Amino acid sequence: MTVALLLKPDKPEAVALARELCALLSSRGVEALVAGAPPEAAADLAPARLVDESALGEPRLLVVLGGDGTLLHGADLVADAGVPILGINLGNLGFLTSCPPELGRATLELALDGRLPYERRMRLRVELSRASGERVARIGCNDAVISQGALARLIEFDASLDGAAIATYRADGLIIATPTGSTAYSLAAGGPILTPSVEGLVLTPICPHTLTNRPVVVPAASRVRVNIGEAAQHARLTVDGQWSADLDPGDAIEVHAANRPLLLHRPADTSYFEILRAKLHWGERVGHDDRATSRAPSR
């Protein structure tokens, strides 16, 4: 059995934790591959082998030591092969990499023993068809974002669902998000939260010019198509914040559910809403004590 570790570059604590996890894997007779570690760390991580990320292959498990961006990059490398991912948070928010580093060893042991649950997270297939005839396809876990680039100017674009018109938008852009991505940029733009088990996509306009343009949730089995208007300038398409391309008038973007989901491990005995409360302060009654005090009658 092979387990791969993907480290966030220039993160010394990632190498220190990788050393501990590689020692655990070695003690259990598991081959370890490490991508993202500096060459000088090879001796410390032995007998694990340092490899380029393109050589990770199809390990039994990918352990990501970093933040959510590193995990999204790891998903781009192995999710198509059905490799489950365990994210250990060494970043800021850590919504996808929800395992704290102090629990990294114990959580990895549970995963090796087959006792760590994982969720099937829907992914997006994003297909860009250029007016020139060129076609590009990307896979994302969070979202596809159409946005204005260099100029603070509205973009005009048409959106349709399975060939039926949704609306013509004049906005700063549009976010098409999975349930996983619903707690990222889409949430910041006023979109709803979709739990991971929901089979749907959320379309969230960014600062729409018309106040009646509101987020829309559509079935995951449908196809969303966005046609870029003739007057659009400096628009961009971004997938998961990891890849981007300039858009020209007449370009079209189609988005639908990818064939294979992301298999995402989460810490044992931790629910989705516990992660929401821990990471996003979900449901907190901010200032409640102060308000209660201010309403108490004086004596």
Sequence and secondary structure as in RCSB ss.txt:
>XXXX:A:sequence
MTVALLLKPDKPEAVALARELCALLSSRGVEALVAGAPPEAAADLAPARLVDESALGEPRLLVVLGGDGTLLHGA
DLVADAGVPILGINLGNLGFLTSCPPELGRATLELALDGRLPYERRMRLRVELSRASGERVARIGCNDAVISQGA
LARLIEFDASLDGAAIATYRADGLIIATPTGSTAYSLAAGGPILTPSVEGLVLTPICPHTLTNRPVVVPAASRVR
VNIGEAAQHARLTVDGQWSADLDPGDAIEVHAANRPLLLHRPADTSYFEILRAKLHWGERVGHDDRATSRAPSR
>XXXX:A:secstr
 EEEEEE TT HHHHHHHHHHHHHHHHTT EEEEES  GGGHHHHTTSEE  GGG  S SEEEEEE HHHHHHHH
HHHGGGT  EEEEE SSS SSS B GGGHHHHHHHHHTT S EEEE  EEEEEE TTS EEEEEESSEEEEEE S
S   EEEEEEETTEEEEEEEESEEEEE TGGGGTHHHHTT     TT  EEEEEEES SSTT   EEEETTS EE
EEE TT  SEEEEETTTEEEEE TT EEEEEE SS EEEE  TT  HHHHHHHHH TT  TTHHHHHHHHS   
